[in-house]
Amino acid sequence: MSHSVSAGPGALRALLLRLHFYAGLFIGPFLFVAALTGLLYVATPQLEAFLYRGALTTDSSGPARSLTDQAEAARAYLDTPLAVSAVRPAPGPGQTTRILFSDPALGASQNRTVFVDPVTLAIRGDLTTYGTSGVLPLRIFLDDLHRNLHLGDWGRYYSELAASWLWLVTLGGVALWATAPKRTQALRAMPPAQRRRWIHGTLGVSLAVVLIFVSATGLTWSQAAGGRIDMLRQAMGWTTPSVSLAAGAAGGEHALHHAQDPALREDRLDQLDAAAAAAKAGGIDSPRFEIRLPRPGQAWMVREYDRRWPSQVDTVALDPATLAVTDRAMFASFGPVAKMIRWGIDMHMGILFGLPNQMLMAAVASGLLVMIVLGYRMWWARRPVAAPMPLIPAILALPALGRLAALAFALALGWALPVLGISLALFLLIDILRWARTPRAIIPQGEL
């Protein structure tokens, strides 16, 4: 039998089936690792609350000491002199204050954080924290595992490969499910292979919307595609507003961040309480807020960090001399796209609205893991007959306009999602070699 696929309505389905199979077979391991590490990550808030409860909580009761006293107590505790970069006051009774220190021995966006009892000034913990979310060591470890397998920037391409293909595999699976013969038997009466196909397809269709969402939001953090997304956001004016910390000048924190040593901060611990009061008067109304001490010649920055509630991410800048508000970035004034990006990122991380979001993302990750295992089981049960089916005959079976559209679509995807484009080119190269070497191989036409 020759390498042929009948032209007509079935040609596109044949192409989708083969591309879905290729992607599932070769990208499946990357998706599996991303789903598994993501599943572990969304469970970390409760795990961290238990593991680090000694640092996060206190049994003392009574009036809190000043933020200045708390910061001085943390600084006195250190065995090496470090600059206080930020303070996160205790958000409620029974919780500790975090004093963040810039430590050159730590990685980017990491801080050495001392946890202080706001009532007794006792030191309750000394841990590394990361980023605006202030996650603790367990979540830092799992975040790096999910993002780059602890392999640095090169490792990030694994997660970008998974995110780049996830939406395409999902849409292709939905199209295959929609055009497949409808089920005529009860699930229990189906042969095992057919039952696996049905579960695999039904799970994919049920989770499709969230899987596409996870793919899209994951790509915003990627290296190659993330740069393309940033270009689009800049061109369309979809950037997230931020405050300017330059005294009397525009430019924003991002430009200033690279202008000088980020560890360099002015010693203004005696003004912490006044800065907190000025920020609250200026619109900071969440108990979860962070005061970032100014760099020389710049303003204070006070920002909310309660990602459980979409509106609790306001930021104000304060004049270093008068503590008057010099700039604001209030969530209520964000544009629709900036708001959706904020919500999307927080939902992807499993922190929007707390436990319900965690449960949703855990269910989606678990469902994806099951689909991947079932997919490999389906292939394994039919090997070697179910070898990867060549794409080239299915492409050639498309009408000329269809082939031109497929080429244009592939080129556009390759530019927008470079990792997907490179991997697709490798698929096609392998496929051409296989097709050329086995011109009379039998091509399976049935469903996997």
Steps between C-alpha positions, in 0.01 A plus 500: 500500500636842415530802725173656402210665672178559314438863420175650614338584834696225674840641402497771767392251766782265396750785534364598842510139618861456396614834641315426825674163518845646426460776757358266761778246451794740508369794706312281747795458740548877523128553561503225763785661693339846476164364621655302785715786627206738460283264706761500776531879484131576551501298824782702655307775686365249752830311512694820563255611768569170679874468439582862588232560763769584757619791288159612376304503826537600863305439823572842649221752543493870567582823320755479220827684526586757237619384159826682570556292814417180314741580216776595745450171684537307175810693403657444840440126461707474179855374521599703190396857414235508227273780381128479579328501163137464607264437791177303499309583819314220675163481318309399812519385865707188551707559187857620461657796324744434218816710474660447159873545446684524167760224509748486208554130571142420393349475153310761305179621673591304814528654845623388838191545713493521879165430668439714808235469770339847482413494873816360664754571224614136525653358182272221379679396181766576239411377150553578133195648325438574135332770296194713553304201625758440774494123465706288738773241429271207420310696238821653365632147443179381332464820297850454354427132442180586312657783304847372410574168674771687696701529179497879471399686186561202273265293712220750438474374144350175629200683649474727195490193276219354710301827511553564127349166401233460769242728339560355153475140619185590693328668205600214271363249749170687524471504119570126484244433772237710323548318168535148639221242478260547789493249783234232455590271790491539874840570649515162676418316177783662305817304422792624716668687215181683407433581866846654535442712189166618632638597843803670341283703263229586751754623754668714234175661389386557860825673595566670165416858600717492812785319321507771230494763774792330681694486174441869419588626848802271520637647178504848655788382724692326222823622346448504123120523476489725807706758311250492214212543743674797663545660157130458429399643837726801448366561151137470610543700822414199715783542751424488871520847660782556749608791716794723425757515777698779339469827686310730266564288188324235303651171403376247749670256729600262222742747344638601838546142614792457264652842567664413832573222746164354609647418843571868568233651729487809719499437874160645585377249755393783728238604239337160449192571712449840341534347153242233586257764625552717191442202269176408676382858471594484130278199425684189619221324691607133507662364818742314271732770375872549455706812563808519278764739627622756246821483306708817506310780327185292450162466661361247743277235346212346694301223333230252584578133437180312584458309173198312635292810427538660158462854627767474772804579283508881522833687513597850608829692490589737785728801490814414702499838678132576562338155460239657273359269232683571174350228281235229511427176314157396625348178373163671447660721234667212310375439147295185428795310349733588789236379745451175311875443490520551877209264560636247252845482655359463851254234387778308325695501827196374691478797736201698365215464754704248697387140545243481214769605253742244646243224465423595140865507393572175686208333321618627160860389562378157616276467195788587268720238668229236450458596133873474436523158668197377305648633177821307550303192604301522177819521295677224692209258461512536120873510437669442259198553274435836666832647399492879453298549184666714231374855468615555142231286327229679697645841409524407132138380505378850588378717210751758379331780695502283811873431465568871455290582809679231702838642395400856590360383833820307579722798412290735713514258792874458454552875529263553793605184688861430398539186713187352344627597154837332552345183639245487215783534248677207668180296483472569129866418439467166677175438317654570158788263573264225612269554205788494251655185648176299523304590186285189514435478874144445606357809657245429775175678427306419817471685828761435767 
